[in-house]
Amino acid sequence: MPPRVNASTPATPKRTYNSRRRQQLAEQSRLTVLARARELFLGKGFGATTIAEIARAAGVSPESVYKNFGGKPGLVRAIQEQSLLGAGVLPAQQRSDLAQLTTTDPLVLMEQFGRLNSEVSTLVTPIVLLIREAAASGDADMADLLQEVDDARYRRMLHNAQQIAARGILRPELSAQEAADVMFASTAAELYETLVLKRGWSADRYGTFIARTLAANLL
């Protein structure tokens, strides 16, 4: 008589492992595509770079790039969003929020803002300049993305301004909206472009400048 099979036996760990492994490989492939796309876009420009080149450099099919990113505008959006995470273990926005909740010295908080701004700007400014150039050439998708990027950055700066206002750190005569404008100007790609890319400032010097600018205008 054959042994009885227990119908309630759970799925084998091997299937769970295989599923997790597939997810890991898919994410690694996604990151590789973004890395190769970033290199090609910044090296050749948005218009001169093709999906076929990106796919070949990443070792994937063009169809998979279209499926996952929807074409070049979607790739640039994904690269820009990835750049906003910064270079730390925790995403830059999460570190910013944590600093706003825990830092008691307003000057130290501005220093942390300056460091995060410098860190993120190093990664995101080349992509914003790429979007700006493509938009200026008449690409409607890139023009829309440029506006989307600016709008999202302003919303983030307004969030930061409202947080420091709620803690009583902000100069009394300033509204959160006015503070957001100062922070919006201080995080503009054009400022990083002028001081770092054109004038050769170091990232540390730039971060210190932003910290002092924010402290002088907000505290």
Disulfide bonds with the S-S distance in Angstrom:
none
